[in-house]
Amino acid sequence: MPALNFFGRKKQRTRISVFGKTDVGCTRDHNEDCFLVADLTAKKASLLPEVREHEVGRKGSLLIVADGMGGAAAGEVASEMGTETVFEHLLATWLVDEEDTPQQFAFRLRESVEEANRKIHAHAKANPEMRGMGTTMTAAGVLGDRIYVTQVGDSRAYLVREGEATQITKDQSLMQRLVDAGELTEEEAERSERKNIILQALGPDARIRVDLTHQAICQGDAVLLCSDGLSGLVNKDEIAKAVSQDKDLVQVSADLIALANERGGPDNITVVVARFSGNGLAEPGDGEEVGHEVYPLTDTESTTEPVPVYKGSDPPKPQGSAMIAAGAAAAAIVAAALVLAVL
């Protein structure tokens, strides 16, 4: 018998099927990536059956991919510390909050990423051998029929709807800044030798600017989080094709990692992929526009820059006085990026 609420109407449900996998790749001797899949309501983070298939409860679900950096074991420590801190902070704060609103959930998610940065930064200061440690992080929380995504660095999240993948995060990277400035096309940026230079990571600096976005989830949608070991070698059309096939998520994850390794696998490769269903979700045609859409937190200490929905970059503008200014700005970005480039 269908579950009914107090007024006799059918309870609105969102169900998630999820799996995650990480691989060392073909050239690295150890894996600095880390991922996490959790049912926050049940306080469980694992790949056990009750987490891999669960109903999104009152406190939501959590997906994380982190890509560590820093040499030796520092990258592994940073990505694991960051991932664990986000989960533990949400358990300690969000789970005891009496207010179960989307606003509070988004705030706690961003706060947990900022706490992860503080812990990693403090650990590096206290342990000189870990100096320069850091990690990227894409952490996504699902509550009801929406997903809230925090972004630091260049790991990514894609939403796959009706066979089409859209990147719903925006890389915090040198190449993305140059694309935004109109100096490079996205294709040129992907081919650049500098495409791995990031402008932010958890750990190197005491304060970070967390990009917090949100998106409605529709019936049949899938969300994929990955490190740049995948996105640097497998394009969004190939991701959409793999995720949209009628295969279980264990096989989808394995297929995507295998494809990256077939192309050289120069970096660690991590994938977390989730599919959504349930009567709590709208049909795809009724959903809002898909893209990079900032969540408007109202607190005055927000570290999130207000930017419009991101659906791709315009082609480069003709050379002129405006481009001279953009070139100067790009030079400043390059200088600022050098600190992270050496990690």
Summary of the structure (lengths in Angstrom):
residues: 343
radius of gyration: 19.7
end to end distance: 56.3
largest distance: 68.6
contacts: 1194
relative contact order: 0.17
helix: 34%
strand: 25%
